[in-house]
Amino acid sequence: MNEKNRKRNLSWKDWYPSVMPDFSTIEVGKSPYGEPNLETLELFRKLPRKSDILDVGGGDGRYALPLAQMGYNMTVLDIDMLHLNRLQINAQAVLSNTAGKITPVLVDATEDFPFHRQFDGVLNAGFGYLIPPDQLDLVFARMARMRILKSGGLLVFEFATNRERLDIDGKSLIGKQEYIYTYEEGLHVLQTLYTKHGLRLLPPLIKTIHFEVPYHLHNDLIITHGIKR
Ligand SMILES: C[S@@+](CC[C@H](N)C(=O)[O-])C[C@H]1O[C@@H](n2cnc3c(N)ncnc32)[C@H](O)[C@@H]1O
């Protein structure tokens, strides 16, 4: 990442280091971000085994690991080496011989993707909904462009709206720079992005995520998927 871009995007990129998980306290193969949503995994079953999927902001592999286990070859793009190291440790520990490949790539998703080939599917989970709409448009454009996503390819986006995250004393754990989408705004932004960037949007899935331990978390999750025209 060059210095110019680091400065340009500071307003929202700064959120992440404040919530860096402590992987040493987490069992290998488990993710600090919880269990993957089965609805999201299910959407990828539309793709044949051995398909190539790009997981943008894929972290320690909450999705990449089960998708590799389903036979897909996963390229996991992330800005953070600690997450990618943990991804590789997890992959060695949990994947069977028949699983697809996992390829970690250290990249900032706000900069050009360094790939010279296309993918059959692209996933963004646990990351895009922190970004304000105008900047999200740029990140979405990178994931959806023809150079990255094949015609007929699948783009899946997990988008948390109406977010609340409080510690046990009721203090907000939401970073100052994080953008909070209401449900209505999130749905509207997603519909606009899929259409603008040449994807046929299929009916979105809605799921409320709520727990109180180890902290209070609530969000109304929108899971969208669309097909590149
Ligand atoms: C909440 S985690 C979600 C990880 C994974 N997608 C999941 O659903 O479990 C957010 C991830 O986004 C990554 N990330 C944050 N900013 C990024 C950027 N500019 N480019 C690429 N990855 C980024 C973080 O390093 C982290 O791994």
The ligand as a Gaussian input file, in Angstrom:
#p B3LYP/6-31G(d) Opt

LIG

0 1
 C      -14.411000      -8.699000      10.772000
 S      -13.127000      -9.424000       9.837000
 C      -14.054000     -10.530000       8.800000
 C      -13.192000     -11.637000       8.247000
 C      -13.968000     -12.646000       7.387000
 N      -14.418000     -12.084000       6.124000
 C      -15.153000     -13.199000       8.134000
 O      -16.293000     -13.006000       7.689000
 O      -14.919000     -13.814000       9.169000
 C      -12.678000      -8.123000       8.719000
 C      -11.465000      -8.453000       7.882000
 O      -11.280000      -7.398000       6.928000
 C       -9.893000      -7.167000       6.812000
 N       -9.709000      -5.814000       6.259000
 C       -9.925000      -4.626000       6.889000
 N       -9.618000      -3.616000       6.058000
 C       -9.216000      -4.186000       4.879000
 C       -8.761000      -3.658000       3.632000
 N       -8.676000      -2.353000       3.411000
 N       -8.423000      -4.528000       2.652000
 C       -8.519000      -5.862000       2.841000
 N       -8.921000      -6.410000       4.008000
 C       -9.275000      -5.578000       5.008000
 C       -9.360000      -7.337000       8.217000
 O       -7.963000      -7.517000       8.247000
 C      -10.163000      -8.554000       8.671000
 O       -9.515000      -9.755000       8.372000

